[in-house]
Amino acid sequence: MTDFKKDMAKIQALVGDAFTATGGLVALADGGVMSGPKLQQTLEKTAAGFEKAVLELRALCEKYSPGEGGYGRRPAAPFQSVDGSVEVLGYNWLHIRLNTLLPHCRYQTPTWLSDTIRRLLDAFEARGNTIPYFRERAMLVIDEHSEMDGRRVFDQDNKGWKAVCNALKGRAVPDDDQYTLAVSLLSTPSQENVCHITLMDLRDASDFFALHSGDYVSGSIYG
């Protein structure tokens, strides 16, 4: 069996598993009964299955279509920043802007979010930039900018912020344990629905929060 055929068989299996996971949801739609927590767990398990298949497909797109132009050597499509951006602020703080809010996540860490952040960092390095690496204790601040109508998940413990830590582990910090990485979750009223992620030396935390509280609503600390 060729490598391509093996890869396609793997994709089929992943999609098949994901489709099978929808069975419980279809039964519920047909009049079945399921508790709230069980429904949430089933939804997240189903989403995780499809996410796994999509991430594998992403990897295969790169494996079989390397370089500029994609399939059939067509001209590359115009670049659109639909997922986010990366920059290093003047204090040597790593700043990542995601053009989305943190997803609901009680039972499954959203792998698509970790993958998206990793790809943003890859693109940042590919442009000749260097990602700051914090060997000592670091502070991670995740600041969601949203309007009330645009926010659906209000409990911080139900948000997929752990996916951010997973993406930065080994890349910008040596580990994401509590003695290496401190985490702060903030919310800022805004007309935008975006997520600002800032990683800094823990010693800089007081400077960050002083700047943040000085212009809380507009969030101009992010440039």
N, C-alpha and C positions, 0 to 999 in steps of 0.2 A: 504494500500500500504506500502510495506517495505521501510526502509530507502534507501537501495541499489536501489530499483526500482525508488524511487523519485529522487535520485542522477543521475541515468541514463537518466531519463526523462528531467532533467535540462540540462544535457550535450547535449542531442539531440536538445533541444530548442535553446541552444546557438549556436551549429553548424549550425542549420537551419537558424537562423538569420544571421549568418556570410555568409552562402552560398547565401542567398537572397540579401545581400549587394553587391555581385559580379555581380548582374544583370546589373547594370549601366555600368560596365566595359565591360561585354560581348556585350552589345548594341553598345558601342563605338568601339569595335573591329570589329563589323559587319558593320561599316560605319557611326556610329552616330557621332555627333559633340558635343564637350564639351570644355569649356574654360580651360586654364591652371590652374587657381586657383581652379575651380570646380573639375578638374581631381585630383589634389592633395588632396583636401578635401575628395573626394570619395575613393581614395586609402587608406587614413589614417583611414577613418571610417570602411572600410573593414578590414584593418589590426587590428584595435581595437577589432572588433568582434571576429576574430580568436584568438587574444591574450587572450581575456576574457575566451574563451573556453579552451585554453591550460592551463591557470592558474588554472581553476577549475579542470581540469584533474590532474594537479600536486598535488593539495590538496587531491584528491580522491586516488591517488597512495599511499599517506602517510596514509590516513584514513583506507584503506582496506588492506594495506600491511605494518604494523608497524614493526619496528625493522630490524635487519640485515637479508639479504637474499632475500627480495622482494617476488614476486609472487611464490607460491609453495615452499617456503623455500629453494630456490636454493642458491648456494654459491654467495656471493656478488661479483660483477664485480670489477676488479682492478680500483682504484681511478684514475681519469684523471682530471687534472686541465684545463678544457676546457673553463671555464667562467671567472676565475680570482682568486685573492687571497687577503687576509687581513693581515696587520701587524701593530704594533705600533712602530714608529720610536723613536730614542733616545730622542727626544724633547717632547715626549708624544703626537706626532702627529699621528692621525689615517690615515693610507695609504691604499687605495684600488686600486688594479690594475685590470682593465678589459681588457680581451684579445679581444677587439673590439673597434671600434670608436663610438662616439655618433651617434645615428641614426637621419635621417631627421625627423623633427617634427614641422610642422607649425600650425597644428590644433588640434592634439591629443597628450597628454603626453604618451609616451610609457610605459605601465604598466609592460611589461615583463622586462624592465630594472630596475625599482624599485623593482620588485620581485626578480630578480637575485641578486641585492645588499643586500636585506634583508636576503636572503638565505646564502650568503657569510658571513654575520655578524653572523647569527645563527650558522654556522659551526665553526666560529672563537671562539664563546663563548662555544660551545660544547666541544672544546679542552681545556677548562679550562682558557681561556683568558678573560680579562676584556676590554670592549670597553670604551675608554675615553669619558667622558661626559662634555661638555663645557656649563656651566650654564650662563656664561657671554657672551659677544660678541665673535663670532667665525668667522674665515675666511675659506671659502671653495675654494680650487684651483683645477680646472679641467684642466689638461694639456694633450692634445692629441699629441701623438708622431706618426707621419705619414710621408710617402713620398707623393709627389704630385700626383703620379699616383694612390695611394691607397685612396685618399680623394675624395669624391663626393659632399660633402656639405661644402661650404666655409663660408657662412654667419652664424655668431654665433647665431643670433636670430632664425635661422631655425633648430637648433640642439636641441635634447631632453635632455638638461642638467637639466631641472626642475625635471625630474624623479629621479635624484640623490638627490636633496634636499628633495623630498617626502620620500625617503627611510631613510634618516638620521633624519628626524623630529621625535621628541619624543624618539629617540633611542640614538643619540649622541649630539643632541641640543634640547632645549625645543620647539623651533619654527623655521620656516624658513622665517619669515618676515624680512624686510630690517634693522630693528633695532637690530635684534638678529644675523642674518647671512649675512655676506658680501660674495659676489661671484666674483671670478676672473676666466676668461676663457683664457687659454694659448694654444699656438701651438708650438711644437718643431719639427724641421726637424729630421727625423729618418728613418731607414730602417724597423723598426717595425711599425705595425699599432695597437697600444694599447692606452689605456686611463689611466692616473695616476690621482687618486683623493686623495687629501690631506686635512684633516680637522684639524685646529689648533686654539689655542687662538689668537684672533685678534692682541694681543700685540706681537706675534711671527712673524707677517707677514713680517716685515723688515728683520728678520733673514732668513726666507724662501727665499725671493727674492734675498737676497745677495748671498746665496748658489746657487740658481738657475741660476743667471746671471753669476756666476763664472765658470760654466761648462754647458753652455746652450745646446750644441749640444748632448753630450753623456747622459745627464740626470742622472748622477751618484748620485745625491741627493737622489734618490729612492733606492739606494743600489744595 
